[in-house]
Amino acid sequence: MSLACRLTAFGFKPPALTVENVPALEPGAHEVLVRMLAAPINPADLNVIEGTYGELPSLPCTIGNEGVGVVERVGASVSGFAVGQTVLPLAFGTWAEQMVVPAESLVALPEGLDPLQAAMLVVNPATAWRMIHDFAKLEPGDWIVQNAANSGVGRSVIQLAKALGLRTLNVVRRAELIDELRAGGADVVVTEDTDLRTETLTLCGGVLPKLGLNAVGGASALNVANALCAGAPLVTYGAMGRQPLKIPNGLLIFKNISFQGFWLRRWKKSAPPAEVRATYEKLAGYLAAGVLHTPVHNVFPLDQALEAIAEAAQEKRSGKVLLRMS
């Protein structure tokens, strides 16, 4: 038997969400049995639990969108993975002591990585990497403007942009975050009350950003859009403000701003497997080199998953809440 966090109905309270013993798993011929080490609690996980996410699993199920583990056993037809190897499962159901994962949905990691940091590699850094590369042709010295800059994705954008020679104009809600993000590599950090339509040229040294990233919506998204150069895309990947995106006619007519969306799950399904694997191998290299780092707020054992979820749902945390498996 092994522990898993199981969802039997959408909602946060037991018995809809429980941590329970499940039968021990066995890998099929083309599968790998992974012993999980750690998994974070992301906003998407909370949305799945409450039943509001864009794609919901069939119930009952083990939940969790990302994590890290080690190979415990390989199927008879599997090659390329060895017992004890650290791996990223690109599969749903990571809040468990064990997972059975198709071999093609595993990515081998360099040894010696901090398991807590490695557990957070699948979602936020990959979202940041793909948005930086897939929507605009950026050259060293170009600017990216984003809101929610202190979020997991926002911090990854800052760190990856710095490594790539790009510059970032970052918008946050709280002034106390400014120095922290600057210390983490952000070029410019301002609060939401800054009028980017009038201030961006000054803030960015006379040029306008070529890429905008929006995780909030509403007035915040419009502020970011107003900072962009003509023809630039505004890419929406979240809706923290729970307000619709309002697009003024002038941004379309006079600046030809394009409004697009990004969803990591859709990319993983549609991208060539080689591209997906290469993305995560590249990000693992950045993690090993110390380029990527996500602040950790608290770590709970798996059997305290309900307490961990409650803490992860609170605002003004200092970082991610994670589950550590026994």
DOKOLTOR-123573 format. One record per residue (C-alpha): residue number from 1; residue in three letters; x, y negated, z negated. Coordinates in nm, 3 decimals, always signed. Each point is the difference from the previous one (the first is absolute). Example, Ala and Ser with C-alpha at 12.3 -4.5 7.8 and 13.67 -1.06 7.14 Angstrom:
% DOKOLTOR-123573
NODE  nr rest      px      py      pz
NODE   1  ALA  +1.230  +0.450  -0.780
NODE   2  SER  +0.137  -0.344  +0.066
***
This chain:
% DOKOLTOR-123573
NODE  nr rest      px      py      pz
NODE   1  MET  +0.000  +0.000  +0.000
NODE   2  SER  +0.103  -0.361  +0.053
NODE   3  LEU  -0.147  -0.343  -0.074
NODE   4  ALA  -0.173  -0.219  +0.256
NODE   5  CYS  -0.210  -0.317  -0.010
NODE   6  ARG  -0.328  +0.097  +0.164
NODE   7  LEU  -0.286  -0.209  +0.134
NODE   8  THR  -0.343  +0.167  +0.011
NODE   9  ALA  -0.213  -0.313  +0.055
NODE  10  PHE  +0.084  -0.358  +0.082
NODE  11  GLY  +0.036  -0.205  -0.316
NODE  12  PHE  +0.256  -0.059  -0.273
NODE  13  LYS  -0.146  +0.182  -0.300
NODE  14  PRO  +0.012  +0.370  -0.092
NODE  15  PRO  -0.125  +0.241  +0.111
NODE  16  ALA  +0.036  -0.164  +0.344
NODE  17  LEU  +0.377  -0.033  -0.055
NODE  18  THR  +0.183  +0.258  -0.208
NODE  19  VAL  +0.345  +0.143  -0.059
NODE  20  GLU  -0.032  +0.376  +0.000
NODE  21  ASN  +0.184  +0.326  +0.050
NODE  22  VAL  -0.024  +0.142  +0.351
NODE  23  PRO  +0.120  +0.336  +0.133
NODE  24  ALA  +0.364  +0.024  +0.101
NODE  25  LEU  +0.053  -0.067  +0.370
NODE  26  GLU  +0.168  +0.214  +0.267
NODE  27  PRO  +0.134  -0.140  +0.327
NODE  28  GLY  -0.110  +0.142  +0.333
NODE  29  ALA  +0.243  +0.097  +0.273
NODE  30  HIS  +0.042  -0.360  +0.125
NODE  31  GLU  -0.035  -0.171  -0.338
NODE  32  VAL  +0.221  -0.107  -0.288
NODE  33  LEU  -0.082  +0.015  -0.371
NODE  34  VAL  +0.112  -0.328  -0.157
NODE  35  ARG  +0.043  -0.060  -0.372
NODE  36  MET  -0.097  -0.363  -0.047
NODE  37  LEU  +0.218  -0.233  -0.205
NODE  38  ALA  -0.183  -0.333  +0.002
NODE  39  ALA  -0.281  -0.189  +0.172
NODE  40  PRO  -0.113  -0.363  -0.018
NODE  41  ILE  -0.353  -0.133  -0.040
NODE  42  ASN  -0.078  -0.232  +0.291
NODE  43  PRO  -0.301  -0.225  +0.069
NODE  44  ALA  -0.101  +0.243  +0.275
NODE  45  ASP  -0.013  +0.280  -0.260
NODE  46  LEU  -0.236  -0.208  -0.214
NODE  47  ASN  -0.215  -0.069  +0.305
NODE  48  VAL  -0.018  +0.373  +0.077
NODE  49  ILE  -0.105  +0.077  -0.357
NODE  50  GLU  -0.279  -0.261  +0.006
NODE  51  GLY  -0.107  +0.113  +0.350
NODE  52  THR  +0.070  -0.326  +0.183
NODE  53  TYR  +0.305  +0.088  +0.210
NODE  54  GLY  -0.011  +0.002  +0.379
NODE  55  GLU  +0.039  +0.378  +0.017
NODE  56  LEU  -0.117  +0.225  -0.283
NODE  57  PRO  +0.096  +0.361  -0.073
NODE  58  SER  -0.238  +0.291  -0.026
NODE  59  LEU  -0.078  +0.080  -0.364
NODE  60  PRO  +0.118  +0.157  -0.220
NODE  61  CYS  +0.363  -0.082  +0.067
NODE  62  THR  +0.335  -0.079  -0.156
NODE  63  ILE  +0.074  -0.367  +0.056
NODE  64  GLY  +0.309  -0.216  +0.053
NODE  65  ASN  +0.139  -0.164  +0.315
NODE  66  GLU  +0.375  +0.025  -0.057
NODE  67  GLY  +0.267  +0.151  -0.221
NODE  68  VAL  +0.327  +0.189  -0.003
NODE  69  GLY  +0.086  +0.359  -0.082
NODE  70  VAL  +0.245  +0.284  +0.047
NODE  71  VAL  -0.037  +0.313  +0.211
NODE  72  GLU  -0.099  +0.296  -0.216
NODE  73  ARG  -0.070  +0.259  +0.268
NODE  74  VAL  -0.008  +0.008  +0.382
NODE  75  GLY  -0.228  +0.198  +0.230
NODE  76  ALA  +0.133  +0.285  +0.209
NODE  77  SER  +0.003  -0.205  +0.322
NODE  78  VAL  +0.142  -0.322  -0.145
NODE  79  SER  +0.352  -0.116  +0.082
NODE  80  GLY  +0.183  -0.319  -0.091
NODE  81  PHE  -0.101  -0.011  -0.366
NODE  82  ALA  +0.171  +0.166  -0.295
NODE  83  VAL  -0.107  +0.071  -0.357
NODE  84  GLY  +0.094  -0.291  -0.225
NODE  85  GLN  +0.004  -0.257  +0.282
NODE  86  THR  -0.161  -0.338  -0.075
NODE  87  VAL  -0.286  -0.078  +0.238
NODE  88  LEU  -0.272  -0.252  +0.078
NODE  89  PRO  -0.340  +0.162  +0.064
NODE  90  LEU  -0.187  -0.198  +0.265
NODE  91  ALA  -0.326  +0.152  -0.120
NODE  92  PHE  -0.291  -0.078  -0.231
NODE  93  GLY  -0.021  +0.158  -0.347
NODE  94  THR  +0.321  -0.108  -0.172
NODE  95  TRP  -0.136  -0.034  -0.354
NODE  96  ALA  +0.082  +0.359  -0.083
NODE  97  GLU  +0.282  +0.213  -0.131
NODE  98  GLN  -0.003  +0.200  +0.325
NODE  99  MET  -0.091  -0.066  +0.363
NODE 100  VAL  -0.007  +0.223  +0.305
NODE 101  VAL  +0.103  -0.213  +0.299
NODE 102  PRO  +0.038  +0.086  +0.370
NODE 103  ALA  +0.370  -0.008  +0.083
NODE 104  GLU  -0.057  -0.263  +0.269
NODE 105  SER  -0.143  -0.231  -0.269
NODE 106  LEU  +0.316  -0.001  -0.211
NODE 107  VAL  +0.298  -0.234  +0.023
NODE 108  ALA  +0.331  +0.099  -0.163
NODE 109  LEU  +0.157  -0.266  -0.222
NODE 110  PRO  +0.362  -0.069  -0.095
NODE 111  GLU  +0.092  +0.148  -0.336
NODE 112  GLY  +0.051  -0.223  -0.302
NODE 113  LEU  -0.291  -0.239  +0.054
NODE 114  ASP  -0.193  -0.124  -0.303
NODE 115  PRO  -0.318  +0.212  +0.020
NODE 116  LEU  -0.219  -0.289  -0.114
NODE 117  GLN  +0.128  -0.222  +0.280
NODE 118  ALA  -0.013  +0.283  +0.255
NODE 119  ALA  -0.361  +0.071  -0.097
NODE 120  MET  -0.095  -0.350  +0.121
NODE 121  LEU  +0.161  +0.030  +0.344
NODE 122  VAL  -0.292  +0.132  +0.205
NODE 123  VAL  -0.255  -0.282  -0.008
NODE 124  ASN  +0.128  -0.352  -0.068
NODE 125  PRO  +0.349  +0.003  +0.159
NODE 126  ALA  -0.136  +0.180  +0.307
NODE 127  THR  -0.285  -0.250  +0.033
NODE 128  ALA  +0.249  -0.287  -0.021
NODE 129  TRP  +0.241  +0.162  +0.249
NODE 130  ARG  -0.263  +0.073  +0.263
NODE 131  MET  -0.157  -0.347  -0.023
NODE 132  ILE  +0.341  -0.165  +0.037
NODE 133  HIS  +0.076  +0.209  +0.309
NODE 134  ASP  -0.332  +0.065  +0.176
NODE 135  PHE  -0.168  -0.339  +0.048
NODE 136  ALA  +0.262  -0.258  +0.096
NODE 137  LYS  +0.345  +0.002  +0.154
NODE 138  LEU  +0.205  -0.146  -0.283
NODE 139  GLU  +0.364  -0.102  +0.017
NODE 140  PRO  +0.239  -0.076  -0.288
NODE 141  GLY  -0.086  -0.340  -0.142
NODE 142  ASP  -0.371  +0.021  +0.086
NODE 143  TRP  -0.260  -0.063  -0.270
NODE 144  ILE  -0.281  +0.216  -0.138
NODE 145  VAL  -0.276  -0.159  -0.208
NODE 146  GLN  -0.205  +0.212  -0.241
NODE 147  ASN  -0.245  -0.026  -0.288
NODE 148  ALA  -0.010  +0.243  -0.295
NODE 149  ALA  +0.379  -0.017  +0.012
NODE 150  ASN  +0.036  +0.155  -0.346
NODE 151  SER  -0.195  +0.312  +0.100
NODE 152  GLY  +0.173  +0.328  +0.078
NODE 153  VAL  -0.015  -0.065  +0.373
NODE 154  GLY  +0.096  -0.364  -0.045
NODE 155  ARG  +0.314  +0.087  -0.195
NODE 156  SER  +0.092  +0.261  +0.261
NODE 157  VAL  -0.042  -0.261  +0.275
NODE 158  ILE  +0.235  -0.236  -0.186
NODE 159  GLN  +0.266  +0.268  -0.054
NODE 160  LEU  -0.014  +0.147  +0.350
NODE 161  ALA  -0.011  -0.342  +0.168
NODE 162  LYS  +0.312  -0.106  -0.189
NODE 163  ALA  +0.180  +0.319  +0.109
NODE 164  LEU  -0.102  -0.067  +0.361
NODE 165  GLY  +0.111  -0.365  -0.002
NODE 166  LEU  -0.358  -0.132  +0.004
NODE 167  ARG  -0.132  -0.274  -0.227
NODE 168  THR  -0.321  -0.005  -0.204
NODE 169  LEU  -0.245  -0.268  -0.106
NODE 170  ASN  -0.193  +0.152  -0.289
NODE 171  VAL  -0.329  -0.102  -0.158
NODE 172  VAL  -0.098  +0.103  -0.355
NODE 173  ARG  -0.280  -0.087  -0.237
NODE 174  ARG  +0.211  -0.063  -0.312
NODE 175  ALA  +0.291  -0.243  -0.024
NODE 176  GLU  +0.183  +0.223  -0.249
NODE 177  LEU  +0.067  +0.245  +0.286
NODE 178  ILE  +0.202  -0.249  +0.205
NODE 179  ASP  +0.340  +0.045  -0.165
NODE 180  GLU  -0.043  +0.377  -0.021
NODE 181  LEU  -0.065  +0.036  +0.374
NODE 182  ARG  +0.281  -0.238  +0.089
NODE 183  ALA  +0.236  +0.212  -0.209
NODE 184  GLY  -0.125  +0.302  +0.197
NODE 185  GLY  +0.097  -0.151  +0.336
NODE 186  ALA  -0.292  -0.224  +0.098
NODE 187  ASP  +0.108  -0.309  +0.191
NODE 188  VAL  -0.295  -0.225  -0.090
NODE 189  VAL  -0.279  +0.064  -0.252
NODE 190  VAL  -0.302  -0.227  -0.046
NODE 191  THR  -0.336  +0.026  -0.172
NODE 192  GLU  -0.340  +0.029  +0.165
NODE 193  ASP  -0.072  -0.371  -0.041
NODE 194  THR  +0.276  -0.088  +0.249
NODE 195  ASP  -0.149  -0.121  +0.330
NODE 196  LEU  +0.203  +0.202  +0.250
NODE 197  ARG  -0.152  -0.181  +0.297
NODE 198  THR  +0.187  -0.317  -0.102
NODE 199  GLU  +0.292  +0.139  -0.202
NODE 200  THR  +0.136  +0.296  +0.196
NODE 201  LEU  +0.231  -0.191  +0.233
NODE 202  THR  +0.166  -0.159  -0.302
NODE 203  LEU  +0.015  +0.325  -0.196
NODE 204  CYS  +0.146  +0.198  +0.292
NODE 205  GLY  +0.254  -0.250  +0.124
NODE 206  GLY  -0.189  -0.127  +0.303
NODE 207  VAL  -0.125  +0.329  +0.144
NODE 208  LEU  -0.323  +0.196  -0.042
NODE 209  PRO  -0.031  +0.370  -0.091
NODE 210  LYS  -0.047  +0.253  +0.280
NODE 211  LEU  -0.188  +0.254  -0.215
NODE 212  GLY  -0.265  -0.037  -0.269
NODE 213  LEU  -0.103  +0.271  -0.245
NODE 214  ASN  -0.330  -0.015  -0.188
NODE 215  ALA  -0.109  +0.215  -0.293
NODE 216  VAL  -0.251  -0.239  -0.155
NODE 217  GLY  -0.252  -0.139  +0.252
NODE 218  GLY  -0.214  -0.309  -0.035
NODE 219  ALA  +0.168  -0.339  -0.042
NODE 220  SER  +0.337  +0.159  -0.071
NODE 221  ALA  +0.004  +0.176  +0.338
NODE 222  LEU  -0.096  -0.322  +0.178
NODE 223  ASN  +0.283  -0.183  -0.176
NODE 224  VAL  +0.248  +0.260  +0.127
NODE 225  ALA  -0.145  -0.015  +0.353
NODE 226  ASN  +0.042  -0.378  +0.001
NODE 227  ALA  +0.375  +0.046  -0.061
NODE 228  LEU  +0.060  +0.205  +0.316
NODE 229  CYS  +0.155  -0.107  +0.328
NODE 230  ALA  -0.204  +0.019  +0.321
NODE 231  GLY  -0.067  +0.355  +0.116
NODE 232  ALA  +0.099  +0.162  -0.329
NODE 233  PRO  -0.199  +0.286  -0.155
NODE 234  LEU  -0.165  -0.002  -0.342
NODE 235  VAL  -0.004  +0.361  -0.118
NODE 236  THR  -0.253  +0.094  -0.269
NODE 237  TYR  +0.073  +0.309  -0.208
NODE 238  GLY  -0.197  -0.065  -0.319
NODE 239  ALA  -0.294  -0.189  -0.147
NODE 240  MET  +0.094  -0.078  -0.360
NODE 241  GLY  -0.212  -0.314  -0.005
NODE 242  ARG  -0.304  +0.192  +0.125
NODE 243  GLN  -0.081  -0.292  +0.229
NODE 244  PRO  -0.049  +0.025  +0.378
NODE 245  LEU  +0.253  -0.136  +0.244
NODE 246  LYS  -0.127  -0.329  +0.149
NODE 247  ILE  +0.155  -0.086  +0.336
NODE 248  PRO  -0.025  -0.365  +0.112
NODE 249  ASN  -0.051  -0.049  +0.372
NODE 250  GLY  +0.302  -0.230  +0.020
NODE 251  LEU  +0.245  +0.273  -0.103
NODE 252  LEU  -0.125  +0.209  +0.289
NODE 253  ILE  -0.034  -0.274  +0.261
NODE 254  PHE  +0.299  -0.224  -0.070
NODE 255  LYS  +0.249  +0.236  -0.168
NODE 256  ASN  -0.107  +0.338  +0.143
NODE 257  ILE  +0.050  +0.166  -0.339
NODE 258  SER  -0.083  +0.371  +0.018
NODE 259  PHE  -0.177  +0.167  -0.291
NODE 260  GLN  +0.088  +0.366  -0.043
NODE 261  GLY  -0.018  +0.269  -0.265
NODE 262  PHE  +0.230  +0.270  -0.131
NODE 263  TRP  -0.088  +0.319  -0.188
NODE 264  LEU  +0.288  +0.232  -0.085
NODE 265  ARG  -0.216  +0.312  +0.012
NODE 266  ARG  -0.104  -0.078  +0.358
NODE 267  TRP  +0.363  -0.056  +0.098
NODE 268  LYS  +0.108  +0.333  -0.151
NODE 269  LYS  -0.273  +0.178  +0.195
NODE 270  SER  +0.065  -0.170  +0.335
NODE 271  ALA  +0.377  -0.053  +0.007
NODE 272  PRO  +0.227  +0.269  +0.145
NODE 273  PRO  +0.125  +0.231  -0.278
NODE 274  ALA  +0.360  -0.094  +0.083
NODE 275  GLU  -0.082  -0.369  -0.059
NODE 276  VAL  -0.165  +0.076  -0.333
NODE 277  ARG  +0.295  +0.209  -0.117
NODE 278  ALA  +0.253  -0.258  +0.121
NODE 279  THR  -0.183  -0.275  -0.189
NODE 280  TYR  +0.016  +0.185  -0.330
NODE 281  GLU  +0.359  +0.108  +0.051
NODE 282  LYS  +0.095  -0.363  +0.065
NODE 283  LEU  -0.186  -0.115  -0.311
NODE 284  ALA  +0.164  +0.275  -0.208
NODE 285  GLY  +0.335  -0.136  +0.114
NODE 286  TYR  -0.097  -0.349  -0.112
NODE 287  LEU  -0.110  +0.140  -0.336
NODE 288  ALA  +0.329  +0.185  -0.042
NODE 289  ALA  +0.190  -0.319  +0.088
NODE 290  GLY  -0.187  -0.203  -0.263
NODE 291  VAL  -0.184  -0.219  +0.252
NODE 292  LEU  -0.343  +0.118  -0.114
NODE 293  HIS  -0.112  -0.015  -0.361
NODE 294  THR  -0.351  -0.015  -0.148
NODE 295  PRO  -0.055  -0.119  -0.360
NODE 296  VAL  -0.150  +0.263  -0.230
NODE 297  HIS  -0.255  -0.113  -0.258
NODE 298  ASN  -0.064  +0.328  -0.180
NODE 299  VAL  +0.031  +0.376  +0.041
NODE 300  PHE  -0.254  +0.254  -0.132
NODE 301  PRO  +0.009  +0.379  -0.010
NODE 302  LEU  -0.246  +0.165  +0.237
NODE 303  ASP  -0.228  +0.113  -0.283
NODE 304  GLN  -0.055  -0.370  -0.083
NODE 305  ALA  -0.106  -0.089  +0.355
NODE 306  LEU  -0.327  -0.159  -0.112
NODE 307  GLU  +0.185  -0.239  -0.230
NODE 308  ALA  +0.248  -0.073  +0.280
NODE 309  ILE  -0.282  -0.078  +0.244
NODE 310  ALA  -0.158  -0.243  -0.248
NODE 311  GLU  +0.332  -0.181  -0.039
NODE 312  ALA  +0.064  -0.007  +0.375
NODE 313  ALA  -0.337  -0.170  +0.050
NODE 314  GLN  +0.103  -0.295  -0.218
NODE 315  GLU  +0.122  -0.325  +0.154
NODE 316  LYS  +0.327  -0.180  -0.081
NODE 317  ARG  +0.205  +0.315  -0.036
NODE 318  SER  +0.380  -0.024  +0.027
NODE 319  GLY  +0.020  +0.284  +0.255
NODE 320  LYS  -0.134  +0.338  +0.100
NODE 321  VAL  -0.159  +0.258  -0.228
NODE 322  LEU  +0.121  +0.352  +0.072
NODE 323  LEU  -0.074  +0.357  -0.101
NODE 324  ARG  +0.293  +0.223  -0.092
NODE 325  MET  -0.056  +0.375  +0.036
NODE 326  SER  +0.133  +0.247  -0.256
***
